Amino acid sequence: MEIYPIEVDFPDIAAHAHGNTGIPYVYTFDSGVAGPHVMINALTHGNEVCGAVVVDELLRARLRPRRGRLTLSFANVAAYARLDPAVPDKARFVDQDFNRVWTTVKLDDLAIRSSELDRAREMRPVVDTVDLLLDLHSMHEKSAPLIVAGPLRKGIELATRLGAPGTVICDEGHPEGRRMRDYEGFGDEASPRTALLVECGQHWEKNAVAVARDCTARFLLLAGVGDESNIPTGWLSPLPDEIRIVRVTEPVVARSMDFRFAGPYTGLEVFEKAGTVVGWSDGEAITTPYDDCVLVMPSLRQLRPGVTVVRLGRILQRIDHLVHKQDKQHEN
């Protein structure tokens, strides 16, 4: 596997340990003006540092909401504390994936303990009050950034309004367990609460930080908790030419350690013909189920039985940004 260079500094977040909510590393600021409760979350995985850079910068800049409430949080700080630049992938989690524990049954069953479950339970009272969540992530491989909007129409609509990154992935989550972005009202179409997860790029690449800054700025502006006067200078980047919406139709889950891809895939490769072999699991060929099949986040760096090694997606729609903007102006 390719070894990617570390292009970013890992921020020292110790200064934020106390928080102001009674929960370590979690800050909430109330404008006193009616509006949504918006949360920008970093370090769902301890080795995904671009979000930590952004949340650290927002706290040090003393950003305050113009309306509603703003929560800035670092999630799996125990895993981040183990981050070793020599073996950075080992800091993804301590006991289990923090982004697979967000079901009421798991959180309520106090007989089940892990570092990640304990931290999710600690953060839960704040998460339960959030209207709009942006969860900042990065990827094992050097792929173009993407928005994970979940399976619901409201997530797709919010991602489209955000406008960047330019690929929106609609999916049902992971067989291993529920993500924070799908927790409770976030995963209920009848609820106004909505969440987006943004994969900003490869874990250590400098551009992932630029993407995290851009989508965070856009999220704050879209939610109305900030305006361009209090967004840090230089955070906004030009919009991509188009938004491409991709529906995940199936995950490919490793049955054993005997899994390999047919090529050096990193993500968002498109295979023109159905039946194209993209890998092998226990000697059995994995093929594309339809034409123009998209590989979503292929990686073997966390390979073990039961782990999703890639997801297969179908392109549903392409939206030209200029046309989309003109349509919105016409509606208004």
C-alpha positions as CSV (number, residue, x, y, z in Angstrom):
1,M,0.0,0.0,0.0
2,E,1.1,3.5,-0.7
3,I,2.6,5.4,2.2
4,Y,1.3,9.0,2.1
5,P,3.5,11.8,3.4
6,I,2.3,13.8,6.4
7,E,1.8,17.4,5.1
8,V,-0.1,18.8,8.1
9,D,0.8,19.6,11.7
10,F,-1.2,17.8,14.4
11,P,-2.7,20.5,16.6
12,D,-2.2,20.5,20.3
13,I,-5.8,20.6,21.6
14,A,-4.9,20.3,25.3
15,A,-5.9,24.0,25.8
16,H,-9.5,23.0,24.9
17,A,-9.7,20.1,27.4
18,H,-12.0,21.8,29.9
19,G,-14.8,22.7,27.6
20,N,-17.7,25.0,28.7
21,T,-20.5,22.5,28.8
22,G,-19.4,20.2,31.6
23,I,-18.2,17.8,28.9
24,P,-14.4,17.8,28.2
25,Y,-13.5,19.2,24.7
26,V,-17.0,20.3,24.0
27,Y,-17.9,24.0,23.8
28,T,-21.4,25.6,23.1
29,F,-21.9,29.3,22.5
30,D,-25.4,30.8,22.6
31,S,-26.1,34.0,20.7
32,G,-29.2,34.8,22.6
33,V,-31.0,35.2,19.3
34,A,-33.5,32.5,18.0
35,G,-31.9,30.1,15.5
36,P,-30.7,26.6,15.0
37,H,-28.2,24.7,17.2
38,V,-25.3,23.9,14.9
39,M,-22.5,21.5,15.7
40,I,-19.1,21.3,14.0
41,N,-17.5,18.0,15.1
42,A,-13.9,16.8,14.7
43,L,-12.0,13.6,15.6
44,T,-14.8,11.1,15.2
45,H,-11.7,9.1,14.3
46,G,-8.5,9.9,16.2
47,N,-6.3,9.9,13.1
48,E,-8.5,12.3,11.0
49,V,-6.8,15.6,11.8
50,C,-8.2,18.1,9.3
51,G,-11.3,18.6,11.4
52,A,-9.2,19.0,14.6
53,V,-7.3,21.8,12.8
54,V,-10.5,23.6,11.9
55,V,-12.2,23.3,15.3
56,D,-9.0,24.3,17.0
57,E,-8.8,27.4,14.7
58,L,-12.4,28.4,15.3
59,L,-12.0,28.2,19.1
60,R,-8.7,30.2,19.0
61,A,-10.4,32.8,16.7
62,R,-13.3,33.0,19.3
63,L,-15.9,32.6,16.7
64,R,-19.4,33.3,18.1
65,P,-22.8,32.7,16.5
66,R,-24.8,35.6,15.2
67,R,-28.0,33.6,15.9
68,G,-28.9,30.3,17.4
69,R,-26.2,28.2,19.2
70,L,-22.9,26.9,18.0
71,T,-21.2,23.8,19.4
72,L,-17.5,23.0,18.6
73,S,-16.3,19.6,19.6
74,F,-13.5,17.1,19.5
75,A,-15.0,13.6,19.8
76,N,-12.5,10.7,20.2
77,V,-9.8,12.5,22.0
78,A,-8.5,9.3,23.7
79,A,-7.7,7.9,20.2
80,Y,-6.1,11.2,19.1
81,A,-3.9,11.1,22.2
82,R,-2.4,7.9,20.8
83,L,-1.6,9.4,17.4
84,D,2.0,8.5,16.4
85,P,3.2,10.0,13.1
86,A,5.2,6.8,12.6
87,V,2.0,4.6,12.7
88,P,-0.9,7.1,12.3
89,D,-3.5,4.6,11.1
90,K,-3.4,2.9,14.5
91,A,-5.0,5.9,16.2
92,R,-8.4,5.5,14.4
93,F,-10.0,4.3,17.7
94,V,-9.1,2.8,21.0
95,D,-11.6,-0.1,21.5
96,Q,-14.1,0.2,18.7
97,D,-15.1,2.6,15.9
98,F,-16.7,5.7,17.5
99,N,-18.8,6.1,14.4
100,R,-20.5,2.7,14.7
101,V,-22.0,3.0,18.2
102,W,-24.8,5.5,17.7
103,T,-27.9,3.5,18.4
104,T,-30.1,4.1,21.4
105,V,-29.9,0.4,22.4
106,K,-26.1,0.5,22.6
107,L,-25.9,3.8,24.3
108,D,-28.6,2.8,26.9
109,D,-27.0,-0.5,27.8
110,L,-24.5,0.5,30.4
111,A,-23.4,-3.1,30.9
112,I,-21.5,-2.7,27.6
113,R,-18.4,-0.6,28.0
114,S,-15.7,0.7,25.7
115,S,-13.7,3.9,25.4
116,E,-15.8,5.0,22.4
117,L,-19.2,4.1,24.0
118,D,-18.3,6.0,27.1
119,R,-17.3,9.0,25.1
120,A,-20.5,8.8,23.0
121,R,-22.6,8.7,26.2
122,E,-20.7,11.7,27.6
123,M,-21.4,13.7,24.4
124,R,-24.9,12.5,23.9
125,P,-26.8,15.2,25.9
126,V,-25.4,17.8,23.6
127,V,-25.8,15.8,20.4
128,D,-29.5,15.3,21.4
129,T,-30.1,19.0,21.1
130,V,-28.4,19.7,17.8
131,D,-30.4,20.7,14.7
132,L,-27.6,20.7,12.1
133,L,-24.5,18.6,12.4
134,L,-21.3,18.8,10.3
135,D,-19.0,15.9,11.0
136,L,-15.5,16.4,9.6
137,H,-13.7,13.3,8.4
138,S,-10.8,12.3,6.1
139,M,-10.0,9.1,4.2
140,H,-7.4,6.4,4.1
141,E,-6.7,6.9,0.4
142,K,-6.0,10.0,-1.6
143,S,-9.5,10.4,-3.2
144,A,-11.3,13.5,-4.2
145,P,-13.4,14.9,-1.3
146,L,-17.1,14.0,-0.9
147,I,-20.2,14.6,1.2
148,V,-21.8,11.6,2.9
149,A,-25.5,12.7,3.0
150,G,-27.1,9.5,4.3
151,P,-30.1,7.8,2.7
152,L,-32.7,10.5,3.2
153,R,-34.0,13.2,0.9
154,K,-33.3,15.9,3.5
155,G,-29.6,15.0,3.6
156,I,-29.3,15.2,-0.1
157,E,-31.1,18.6,-0.2
158,L,-28.8,20.0,2.5
159,A,-25.7,18.7,0.7
160,T,-26.8,20.2,-2.6
161,R,-27.4,23.5,-0.9
162,L,-24.0,23.4,0.7
163,G,-22.5,23.0,-2.8
164,A,-19.1,21.6,-1.9
165,P,-17.4,19.1,-2.1
166,G,-18.9,18.3,-5.5
167,T,-19.7,14.6,-5.0
168,V,-22.6,13.7,-2.7
169,I,-22.9,10.1,-1.6
170,C,-26.3,8.8,-0.5
171,D,-26.0,5.6,1.6
172,E,-27.5,3.5,4.4
173,G,-24.4,3.5,6.6
174,H,-22.3,0.5,7.7
175,P,-23.3,-3.1,8.7
176,E,-21.0,-2.7,11.7
177,G,-23.1,-0.1,13.4
178,R,-24.8,3.3,13.1
179,R,-22.8,6.5,12.5
180,M,-23.4,9.7,14.5
181,R,-24.7,11.4,11.4
182,D,-27.6,8.9,11.3
183,Y,-28.4,9.0,15.1
184,E,-32.0,9.6,16.1
185,G,-33.6,12.6,14.4
186,F,-30.7,12.9,11.9
187,G,-31.8,9.6,10.4
188,D,-35.5,10.3,10.5
189,E,-37.1,11.9,7.4
190,A,-39.9,13.3,9.6
191,S,-37.5,15.2,11.8
192,P,-36.2,18.6,10.9
193,R,-32.8,17.7,12.3
194,T,-30.2,17.0,9.6
195,A,-26.5,15.9,9.5
196,L,-23.8,15.8,6.9
197,L,-20.5,14.0,7.1
198,V,-17.7,15.4,4.9
199,E,-14.7,13.3,3.8
200,C,-12.2,16.1,3.1
201,G,-9.4,14.1,1.5
202,Q,-6.6,11.8,2.5
203,H,-5.8,12.0,6.2
204,W,-2.4,13.7,6.0
205,E,-2.7,15.9,2.9
206,K,-2.7,19.7,3.2
207,N,-5.6,20.0,0.8
208,A,-7.9,18.1,3.3
209,V,-7.5,21.1,5.7
210,A,-8.5,23.5,2.9
211,V,-11.6,21.4,2.1
212,A,-12.5,21.2,5.8
213,R,-12.2,25.0,6.2
214,D,-14.3,25.6,3.0
215,C,-17.2,23.3,3.9
216,T,-17.3,24.5,7.5
217,A,-17.5,28.1,6.4
218,R,-20.3,27.2,3.9
219,F,-22.1,25.2,6.6
220,L,-22.0,28.1,9.1
221,L,-23.2,30.6,6.4
222,L,-25.9,28.2,5.2
223,A,-27.2,27.7,8.8
224,G,-27.2,31.5,9.4
225,V,-25.1,31.2,12.6
226,G,-22.3,33.2,10.9
227,D,-21.9,35.7,8.1
228,E,-18.9,36.5,5.8
229,S,-17.7,39.2,8.3
230,N,-16.9,36.6,11.0
231,I,-15.8,33.7,8.9
232,P,-12.0,33.5,8.9
233,T,-10.4,35.1,5.9
234,G,-9.4,32.8,3.1
235,W,-11.5,29.8,4.2
236,L,-14.0,29.9,1.3
237,S,-12.8,28.3,-2.0
238,P,-14.5,28.4,-5.4
239,L,-17.4,26.1,-5.9
240,P,-16.9,23.0,-8.1
241,D,-18.4,23.1,-11.6
242,E,-21.1,20.6,-10.8
243,I,-22.6,18.5,-8.0
244,R,-22.7,14.7,-8.7
245,I,-25.2,12.7,-6.6
246,V,-24.2,9.0,-6.2
247,R,-26.5,6.4,-4.6
248,V,-24.7,3.5,-2.9
249,T,-26.5,0.3,-3.8
250,E,-24.5,-2.2,-1.8
251,P,-21.4,-2.4,0.5
252,V,-18.7,-4.9,-0.2
253,V,-17.8,-6.5,3.2
254,A,-14.7,-8.6,3.8
255,R,-15.6,-12.1,4.8
256,S,-11.9,-12.8,5.8
257,M,-8.4,-11.4,5.4
258,D,-8.4,-12.9,1.9
259,F,-9.5,-9.8,-0.1
260,R,-7.7,-7.9,-2.8
261,F,-8.7,-5.3,-5.4
262,A,-8.1,-5.6,-9.1
263,G,-6.2,-2.3,-9.3
264,P,-4.7,0.5,-7.1
265,Y,-8.1,2.1,-6.5
266,T,-8.4,5.2,-4.2
267,G,-12.0,6.2,-4.7
268,L,-14.6,7.5,-7.2
269,E,-13.4,5.4,-10.1
270,V,-16.2,4.9,-12.6
271,F,-16.5,1.5,-14.5
272,E,-18.3,1.8,-17.7
273,K,-19.6,-1.7,-18.1
274,A,-21.5,-4.0,-15.7
275,G,-19.7,-7.2,-14.9
276,T,-16.2,-5.6,-14.6
277,V,-14.1,-7.4,-12.0
278,V,-13.0,-4.9,-9.3
279,G,-11.6,-7.4,-6.7
280,W,-11.7,-10.9,-5.2
281,S,-13.0,-12.1,-1.9
282,D,-11.9,-15.6,-0.8
283,G,-11.0,-16.2,-4.5
284,E,-14.5,-15.1,-5.7
285,A,-14.7,-12.3,-8.2
286,I,-16.4,-9.0,-7.1
287,T,-18.0,-7.4,-10.2
288,T,-19.8,-4.2,-10.9
289,P,-23.6,-4.8,-10.9
290,Y,-24.4,-2.1,-13.5
291,D,-22.9,0.3,-16.0
292,D,-21.1,3.4,-14.8
293,C,-20.6,1.9,-11.3
294,V,-18.7,4.2,-8.9
295,L,-16.3,2.9,-6.3
296,V,-16.8,4.7,-3.0
297,M,-13.9,4.9,-0.6
298,P,-12.1,1.6,-1.4
299,S,-9.4,0.7,1.2
300,L,-7.8,-2.3,2.8
301,R,-6.0,-0.4,5.5
302,Q,-8.5,-1.5,8.1
303,L,-9.1,-5.0,6.6
304,R,-10.6,-7.5,8.9
305,P,-13.7,-9.8,8.7
306,G,-16.9,-7.7,8.8
307,V,-15.3,-4.5,7.6
308,T,-16.7,-2.6,4.6
309,V,-13.8,-2.4,2.1
310,V,-15.7,-0.5,-0.6
311,R,-19.2,0.6,-1.5
312,L,-20.7,0.4,-5.0
313,G,-22.6,3.4,-6.3
314,R,-24.9,4.5,-9.1
315,I,-24.8,8.1,-10.5
316,L,-28.3,9.5,-10.0
317,Q,-27.9,13.1,-11.1
318,R,-25.5,15.8,-12.1
319,I,-26.3,19.4,-11.2
320,D,-24.5,22.2,-13.0
321,H,-23.7,24.8,-10.3
322,L,-24.4,27.8,-12.5
323,V,-27.8,26.5,-13.6
324,H,-28.6,25.5,-10.0
325,K,-27.8,29.0,-8.8
326,Q,-29.9,30.6,-11.5
327,D,-32.9,28.3,-10.7
328,K,-32.7,29.3,-7.0
329,Q,-32.6,33.0,-7.9
330,H,-35.6,32.5,-10.1
331,E,-37.5,30.7,-7.2
332,N,-36.7,33.6,-4.9
